[in-house]
Amino acid sequence: MGYSAAMLIRGPGELAGMVVDVTTRTFTTKFQLREFIEQAWFITSVTLMPTILVSIPFGAVISLQVGNLTSQLGAQSFAGATAVLATVREAAPIAAALIIAGAAGSAICSDLGARTIREEIDAMEVLGVDPIARLVVPRALATVFVSVMIIGIVIVAGIGGGYVFTVLISGGSAGAFLSSFTALASILDLYVAVVKAAMFGFLAAIVGAYKGLNAGGGPSGVGRAVNETVIVAFMLLFFLNAVITAIYFQLVPQAGV
């Protein structure tokens, strides 16, 4: 029981410590430009296609739900506003969180986990190379960069899907759909969505790096670390999303109809 309690406390503490270490080294160590570019390309390659494939049905579902809701309320002219609001505020950040945690976080964990069990990390430390500054920082920054790009794709796909289902399929007015864009949403909603995506990417990279650097037990241990990365990242990202949304609603007055 004592061992389990110690593990329960030590894990979050070490993860928080890595967040502090990565943040500190980001501003105090030399920027690894080549590693950043390589990791950004690698993360893009593992997340771009899932993003596109998820964005299309995600936007379609949101559009159908929003279209039915506005029709029931007799507010078809606000279909565009509600579609934009739902996509920018919640759908895009959640989709980005799922993709980043499931694809990017697990990829980082498997990469660093393989290096760990091959004792490459120990060799770097023996040579005086800081693995946090050399490996984790560029991966975290690359994941943040790709996350911001991904949320743009999801927003465009969601709003585009809303236009298709509201105007082309349901026979709504294109002018009303487009003119109501800013009726409920504001530029602050977009800023918050981008901040969410950046924080989600950073946290997913930290979780993947932490689990990868602490992997043990051979290849099977790396597999367990990857599974734990996805689960822990999902839990933390959804919790962080709820906290940011609650704070945003308390601080920013919401537009009325």
C-alpha positions as CSV (number, residue, x, y, z in Angstrom):
1,M,0.0,0.0,0.0
2,G,2.8,2.4,0.9
3,Y,4.6,1.7,-2.4
4,S,1.4,2.4,-4.3
5,A,0.8,5.6,-2.5
6,A,4.4,6.7,-3.2
7,M,4.0,5.9,-6.9
8,L,0.8,7.9,-6.9
9,I,2.5,11.0,-5.6
10,R,5.9,10.6,-7.3
11,G,4.5,10.3,-10.8
12,P,2.6,13.6,-11.0
13,G,5.5,15.3,-9.1
14,E,8.1,14.1,-11.6
15,L,5.8,15.0,-14.5
16,A,5.4,18.5,-13.1
17,G,9.1,18.7,-12.6
18,M,9.7,17.9,-16.2
19,V,7.3,20.6,-17.2
20,V,9.4,23.1,-15.2
21,D,12.7,21.7,-16.6
22,V,11.6,21.9,-20.2
23,T,10.2,25.4,-19.8
24,T,13.4,26.6,-18.1
25,R,15.7,25.0,-20.7
26,T,13.6,26.4,-23.5
27,F,14.8,29.9,-22.6
28,T,18.2,29.1,-21.1
29,T,19.8,26.6,-23.5
30,K,20.8,26.8,-27.2
31,F,17.9,26.3,-29.5
32,Q,18.2,23.0,-31.5
33,L,17.0,24.3,-34.8
34,R,17.8,21.1,-36.8
35,E,16.2,18.8,-34.3
36,F,13.1,21.1,-34.1
37,I,12.7,21.0,-37.9
38,E,13.1,17.2,-38.1
39,Q,10.7,16.6,-35.2
40,A,8.1,19.1,-36.7
41,W,8.2,17.2,-39.9
42,F,8.0,13.9,-38.2
43,I,5.0,15.0,-36.0
44,T,3.3,16.5,-39.1
45,S,3.8,13.2,-41.0
46,V,2.1,11.2,-38.2
47,T,-0.7,13.7,-37.5
48,L,-1.7,15.4,-40.8
49,M,-3.6,12.5,-42.3
50,P,-5.5,11.6,-39.1
51,T,-6.3,15.3,-38.8
52,I,-7.9,15.4,-42.2
53,L,-9.7,12.2,-41.8
54,V,-11.1,13.2,-38.4
55,S,-12.0,16.8,-39.3
56,I,-14.4,15.8,-42.1
57,P,-16.8,13.6,-40.1
58,F,-16.3,15.8,-37.0
59,G,-17.4,18.8,-38.9
60,A,-20.3,16.9,-40.5
61,V,-21.6,15.7,-37.1
62,I,-21.3,19.2,-35.6
63,S,-23.1,20.7,-38.6
64,L,-26.0,18.1,-38.4
65,Q,-26.4,18.7,-34.7
66,V,-26.3,22.4,-34.9
67,G,-28.6,22.5,-37.9
68,N,-31.2,20.4,-36.2
69,L,-31.0,22.5,-33.0
70,T,-31.4,25.8,-34.8
71,S,-34.3,24.4,-36.8
72,Q,-36.1,23.2,-33.7
73,L,-35.6,26.7,-32.1
74,G,-36.6,28.5,-35.3
75,A,-33.3,30.2,-35.6
76,Q,-32.0,28.9,-38.9
77,S,-30.4,32.3,-39.6
78,F,-28.0,31.7,-36.8
79,A,-26.8,28.3,-38.1
80,G,-23.5,29.9,-39.2
81,A,-22.9,31.6,-35.8
82,T,-23.6,28.4,-33.8
83,A,-21.4,26.3,-36.2
84,V,-18.5,28.7,-35.8
85,L,-19.0,28.9,-32.1
86,A,-19.1,25.1,-31.5
87,T,-16.2,24.5,-33.9
88,V,-13.9,27.2,-32.6
89,R,-14.6,26.9,-28.9
90,E,-14.7,23.2,-28.3
91,A,-14.7,20.9,-31.4
92,A,-11.4,22.0,-32.8
93,P,-9.4,22.0,-29.5
94,I,-10.9,18.6,-28.5
95,A,-10.1,17.1,-32.0
96,A,-6.6,18.6,-31.8
97,A,-6.1,17.1,-28.3
98,L,-7.2,13.6,-29.4
99,I,-4.9,13.7,-32.4
100,I,-1.9,15.1,-30.6
101,A,-2.2,12.8,-27.6
102,G,-2.9,9.7,-29.7
103,A,-0.4,10.2,-32.5
104,A,2.2,12.7,-31.5
105,G,2.5,11.8,-27.8
106,S,2.7,8.1,-28.5
107,A,5.3,8.7,-31.3
108,I,7.5,10.7,-29.0
109,C,7.2,8.1,-26.3
110,S,8.1,5.2,-28.6
111,D,11.1,7.2,-30.0
112,L,12.5,8.1,-26.6
113,G,11.6,4.8,-25.1
114,A,13.6,3.0,-27.7
115,R,16.6,5.2,-27.0
116,T,16.2,4.6,-23.3
117,I,16.2,0.8,-23.5
118,R,19.2,0.9,-25.9
119,E,21.0,3.0,-23.2
120,E,21.5,5.9,-25.6
121,I,20.1,8.3,-22.9
122,D,22.6,7.0,-20.4
123,A,25.4,7.4,-22.9
124,M,24.4,11.1,-23.6
125,E,24.4,11.8,-19.8
126,V,27.9,10.2,-19.5
127,L,29.1,12.5,-22.3
128,G,27.7,15.5,-20.5
129,V,24.8,16.1,-22.9
130,D,21.5,17.0,-21.3
131,P,18.8,14.8,-22.8
132,I,16.1,17.2,-21.7
133,A,17.6,20.2,-23.6
134,R,18.8,18.1,-26.6
135,L,15.8,15.8,-27.1
136,V,12.8,16.9,-25.1
137,V,12.8,20.6,-25.7
138,P,12.8,20.5,-29.5
139,R,10.1,17.8,-29.5
140,A,7.9,19.9,-27.2
141,L,8.3,23.0,-29.3
142,A,7.7,21.1,-32.5
143,T,4.5,19.6,-31.0
144,V,3.3,23.0,-30.0
145,F,3.9,24.4,-33.5
146,V,2.2,21.4,-35.2
147,S,-0.8,21.6,-32.8
148,V,-1.4,25.2,-33.7
149,M,-1.4,24.2,-37.4
150,I,-3.7,21.3,-36.8
151,I,-6.3,23.4,-35.1
152,G,-6.5,25.6,-38.1
153,I,-7.2,22.6,-40.3
154,V,-9.9,21.4,-38.0
155,I,-11.6,24.8,-37.8
156,V,-11.6,25.2,-41.6
157,A,-13.0,21.7,-42.0
158,G,-15.6,22.2,-39.4
159,I,-16.9,25.5,-40.8
160,G,-16.7,24.1,-44.3
161,G,-18.7,21.1,-43.3
162,G,-21.2,23.4,-41.7
163,Y,-21.6,25.4,-44.9
164,V,-22.1,22.2,-47.0
165,F,-24.7,20.7,-44.7
166,T,-26.6,23.9,-43.9
167,V,-26.6,25.5,-47.4
168,L,-26.1,22.8,-50.0
169,I,-27.9,19.9,-48.3
170,S,-30.4,21.5,-46.0
171,G,-31.2,24.4,-48.5
172,G,-30.3,27.2,-46.1
173,S,-29.3,30.7,-47.1
174,A,-25.7,31.1,-47.9
175,G,-25.9,34.8,-47.1
176,A,-27.4,34.2,-43.7
177,F,-24.9,31.5,-42.9
178,L,-21.9,33.8,-43.7
179,S,-23.3,37.0,-42.3
180,S,-24.0,35.4,-38.8
181,F,-20.4,34.3,-38.3
182,T,-19.6,36.9,-35.7
183,A,-23.0,37.0,-34.0
184,L,-22.0,34.8,-31.2
185,A,-18.2,34.0,-31.6
186,S,-15.5,36.6,-31.3
187,I,-11.8,36.9,-32.1
188,L,-11.1,36.0,-28.4
189,D,-12.6,32.6,-29.0
190,L,-10.1,32.0,-31.7
191,Y,-7.2,33.2,-29.5
192,V,-8.3,30.9,-26.7
193,A,-8.6,27.9,-29.1
194,V,-5.0,28.5,-30.3
195,V,-3.8,28.8,-26.7
196,K,-5.6,25.6,-25.9
197,A,-4.0,23.8,-28.9
198,A,-0.5,25.1,-27.9
199,M,-0.9,24.0,-24.3
200,F,-2.3,20.6,-25.4
201,G,0.6,20.0,-27.7
202,F,3.1,21.0,-25.0
203,L,1.5,18.8,-22.4
204,A,1.2,15.8,-24.7
205,A,4.8,16.0,-25.6
206,I,5.9,16.2,-22.0
207,V,3.8,13.2,-21.1
208,G,5.2,11.2,-24.0
209,A,8.8,12.3,-23.2
210,Y,8.4,11.5,-19.5
211,K,7.0,8.0,-20.2
212,G,9.6,7.3,-22.8
213,L,12.6,8.4,-20.7
214,N,11.3,6.2,-17.8
215,A,10.5,3.2,-19.9
216,G,12.0,-0.1,-18.8
217,G,11.7,-3.8,-19.3
218,G,12.7,-4.0,-22.9
219,P,10.4,-3.6,-25.9
220,S,7.3,-4.7,-23.9
221,G,8.1,-1.9,-21.5
222,V,8.1,0.6,-24.3
223,G,4.7,-0.7,-25.4
224,R,3.3,-0.3,-21.9
225,A,4.8,3.3,-21.8
226,V,3.1,4.2,-25.1
227,N,-0.3,2.9,-23.8
228,E,0.1,4.9,-20.6
229,T,1.1,8.0,-22.5
230,V,-2.2,7.9,-24.5
231,I,-4.3,7.4,-21.4
232,V,-2.6,9.9,-19.2
233,A,-2.4,12.5,-22.0
234,F,-6.2,12.1,-22.7
235,M,-7.1,12.6,-19.0
236,L,-4.8,15.6,-18.5
237,L,-5.9,17.3,-21.8
238,F,-9.6,16.9,-21.1
239,F,-9.1,18.2,-17.6
240,L,-7.1,21.2,-18.8
241,N,-9.7,21.9,-21.4
242,A,-12.4,22.0,-18.8
243,V,-10.4,24.3,-16.6
244,I,-9.5,26.7,-19.4
245,T,-13.1,26.9,-20.6
246,A,-14.4,27.5,-17.1
247,I,-11.9,30.3,-16.5
248,Y,-12.7,31.8,-19.9
249,F,-16.5,31.9,-19.2
250,Q,-15.8,33.6,-15.9
251,L,-13.5,36.3,-17.3
252,V,-14.9,37.1,-20.7
253,P,-18.5,38.3,-21.1
254,Q,-20.4,36.2,-23.6
255,A,-22.1,37.8,-26.6
256,G,-25.9,37.7,-26.8
257,V,-28.3,37.3,-29.7
